[in-house]
């Protein structure tokens, strides 16, 4: 008996949506090719084709106008919105248009803004309960660093992922009531080249599960501060994943101190870069739930005594012995690339 043929366009809506979702969402050519197959697939493919929108401040009003006309049918499909070219004038004079865009495109879950200065203008936005991921990047010159105040984001009441790039962080004490929602909702915090002064600390984020801290040579000076050392010595006890990467591969610049993780009872994964070889005591004092430790290094001397060598991998590189149920993943740097060379 002949097997009946199946026409793609006759498949149920749920299966067609699943087919689109299985494609590489970063490859718009593949998405376009499938969407142009027929009218039905084109209608479904629109939500995948224009889910990400990037505009500049001087074109924001044009985009806003088109949302009311030609772009109106596509409005529900926009899930990510970005303004990557900073403009002090736009931030203070067109923030009302941005506010209307966020309200009109009610499915926006990810918002990315490149700021010309501080975060102060954001405090005048109306409450938003849709954005889940927020990324703020400062374009300030290297001679100055823009100010970020947690209370300025009081309008974003449902943000779970917060990324901050090149800011001086602060939170007024006593904590302002308007800052409380953000401090309670953020679960994933990523900071790049950020500084802060006491009494600010990462433990203010009460629901934090993932903390990622990165520093490049641009802000190397702050890596010598007691504030960063204090963060490493007292990370938020609620975190499950901790990443502390200092782009300091010169032996002279690498840190001789090591994070203290014993109090982080929920910690399951930690990744360290920019530190000298930790002593055996570092591994012995890791919390019980921690099962994977990722260490970046630049020289095979990283493996020299006092580490206990359990075996050698296929390349002949010695591998640190296993401490209890913990996996020690060793990643060696080759130029600008990294590759795993040993894992227990």
N, C-alpha and C positions, 0 to 999 in steps of 0.2 A: 504494500500500500504506500502510495506516494505521501511523503511528509508535506503538509500544507506550508506554503511559504509565509513568511512573516514580514510585513511591511513596517519599516521603522516608525513611520508616522502614525501607524495604527496602534502602537503600544500604549498602555495606560499612562496617564499623566505622571504618576509617581515614578514609573520606571524611566521615563524620559528625563525627568529631573535628576534621577540618580545617575544616569549616563553622563549628563553634563557635570555633575559634581565629581565624577571620577576622573575627569580631565584635569590636566595641570592648569590651575587657575591663573598662573602667571603667564601662560602662553596664550595670548589673545588670538593668534592666528588659528590655532586649533579650535578654539571656541567659536570664532567667526565662521570657519569652514562648516562646522556642524549646524550653526544657527542659520546659515544661508541655504540649507538643504531644501526647506519648504517653509510655508507660512507658519505652520504649527510649531515647528522647531525654532523658528525665528522668534515667535512670541515667548517661548520658554527661555530661549538663550539670552534675551535682553537683560534679564536679572543677573546673569553672570557676566555679561559684556560690560555693563556700565556700573558695576557695584562700587567701584572706586573712582572718586572724582577729586581732581586737583585743580585749584584755581589760584589766582593772585588777587590781592586786595582791589586792584584797579579794575578787575573784570568781575568782581563779586556781584555788583549790581546788575550786570548783564546776565549773569547766570541766574540770579534771583528772578529777573523778569521772565526768562525763558522757562523757569519752573512753573510759571502760571500759564504758559502757552504750549509751545512745542514739546517741552520736556515733561509736561505734566503726567503723561502716561508712564514715564519711567521713574517717577519720584519714589514709589514704594521699594524699588530695587536698589537704591543707593544705600550702602551699608558703611562706607568709609569715605571720609571727607578730609581734605588736606589743604592748608594754605602754607606754602613753603617759602614764599618770598616775603620777607618782613617789611612792614611799613608802619611807622609810628603814627602817621596820619590815618591810615586805614584802621588801625587798632582802636583809636579813640573816636573816629568819626563814622565808621561803618560797622561797628560792633552790633548795632541794632539790626543790620541786614544779616549778619552772621547768625544772630539770634533767631531771626525769622526762618532762615534756611534750616537751622537745626530743628525748629518746630515743624516746619513743612515736611521735611524729609524725616519722618518719624522713625524710620528704621536704621538711621545712622547709629552704629555701635562703636565705631572707631573714629577718633578725631585727632588730627595732627596739626599743630600750629608752630610756626617759626616766629618767635617774638623779636622785636627790635630792641626791647628793653626789659623792664620788670613785668611781673604778672599782674600788676595793680588793676589794669583795665578789665580783667576777667571778672572782678568782683561785681561788676554792674550787669552781668548777664542774668537772665531770669532762670529759675530752677529748671533743670533738665534731668529726666529720669531714664533716658534712653542710652546715652553714651556709656559704654562699659570700659573702653580702652582710650586713654588720653596720653598723648605724647607732646611735650613742650620742649622746644629747642631754642636756646638763646643765640642770637647772632652778634652779641656784643663783642667789641674788640678785645683782644687778649689783655689789654692794660686794665680793663675794668670787668667786673663780673656782675651780671644782672641779679636782682633780688627776686626770690620766689617766697611768697608767704602762703602757707597751707590754707589760711582763711580766705584767700582770693579765689579759691576753687569751690566755695560753698555752694555755687549753683549746680555743680555736677554731683548729684546725690546718689549715683549708682555706679561710680567708677570703681572697677575691680583691679584694673591694670594701669599703673601710672609710670611713665617714663620721663625723666628729667635730664636734660643735657646742658651742662655749663651754667649752673645757677648757684647763688649763695642762698642756702635754705634757712628758713626761720619759721618759728611758730610762737606767737606772743603768749606770754604767761601773765596771769592765768589763761588757760586755753579759752579762746573765744567760742561761744556756743555755736556760731555759724560754721566753725571748722570741724565740729564733732562728726557730722555725717561722713565726710571724706576719710577721717581717721579711722572710722569704723568699717568702711566698705573696702578699702584698698587691701587686696590680698597678694598682689604681685607688684613689687617696687623695684624699678631699675634706675640707677643714677650713673651718669657718665660725667666725669670731671666736675663734680659738684663739691662745694665747700659748705661749711656750717659753723656756727658759733654756739657755745653753751648758752642757754640750757637745751637747745634743740637736740633731739636724738631719735633714732629710727624706731625706738620702742613706743613712740607716740602712735604709730600705726598699729592698732590693737588686734587687727585680724590678719596680720602679715604672715604669709606662708612661704613666699619666695622673695629673697632679697639678693639683688645682683648689683655689685659695685665695681665700676671700671674706671681706671685712670690711665691716660696716655702721658707722653712726655710733656704735653701742653700744660698739665697741672701737676707736674712732678713735685713741686714744692709742698703741696698739701699732703703728700704721702709721708712727709717727715713730721707731720703734726701729731700731737697727742690726741687730737680729736679722732683721727682715723684709727690710731692704735687703740683708743678706748672702744670704738665700735667693734673692732676685731676681738677685743678682750671681753666685751659684753654685748654680743649680738642679741637681737630680740629672741626671747626664749620660745616664741611660737613658730619660728620659721622651720620649714621642712627641707628647703633647698637654699644653700648659701653659696654665692659665687663672689670671690674677691680676687680680681685680676688687676695687677699693677704691671704696666708695660715697662718693667725694669729688669732687663736681662743682663745688664752689666753686673758682674759680681760685686763691684763697689757700691752699686745702687740698691741691690737686693736687700730686703729686710732681714734682720737677724732675729726679730721677734716673731711669734707665731700666734694665730688666733686661739683663744681659749673657748672651747666648745662644750665643756662638761655640763653647763647649765642648760644647754639646748636639748631638752629631753625629746623633742619631736623631730630633731634633725635626722634626715635620711640620706642627704647627698651634700657634699661640699667640694668645691673646686678652687684651688689656690694657684696663683701665678705671681711671680715677682718676689718670692721668698727664697732664702737660702735653705739648704737641706734641714728639715726639722729633725729633732732628736727622736729616739725611739719612744721616749716618754710622751711625745705628742700623740702617737697612735694608741698608746696604752690608756690614755685619759679621754679618749673619744666617747661620746654618749652611746648607750647600748643600741638605740634604734638606727644609728648611722651605719649604713651597709656599703656605701661607696665613697671613696676619697679619690679625687682627681688632682694630680700634682703635675705642674708644668716645670720643666727644667731645661737647661741649655747645654749641659755637659754630662758625659758619662760618669764623671767624678761624683755626680749626684748619688750614685749607687755605692760608693765606697763605704767601708766600715764607719759607724757601728751598725749599719743595717744587717739583718740576717738574710742571707741569700738562700732562697728556697730552690730556685731552678734558673735555667737560662732559656730564653726564647730561641726561635729559629735563627735569629741573627747573632746569637751569642751574647745578648745583653742580659746581665743579671737582673732578676726580678725579686722585689722585696717579698719577704715571707708574709703569709697571711696572718692577720691578727684576729683571732676568733672568727666571727662570721663576716668580717669586713673585707671588702674588695679594694685593693690599692691599685688604681689605674695610673700608669706613668705615661706621660705624653712628652715627647722630646721635640724640641724646636729645630727645624732646619730652614735657615733663612727666614722667610716670612710665612712659611707653612708649618703645620704641626701634624704629627702622626703618632698614633698609639704604638708603643714598642713593648709594652709588657702589661699583663693583667693577671691578677690572681683570683 
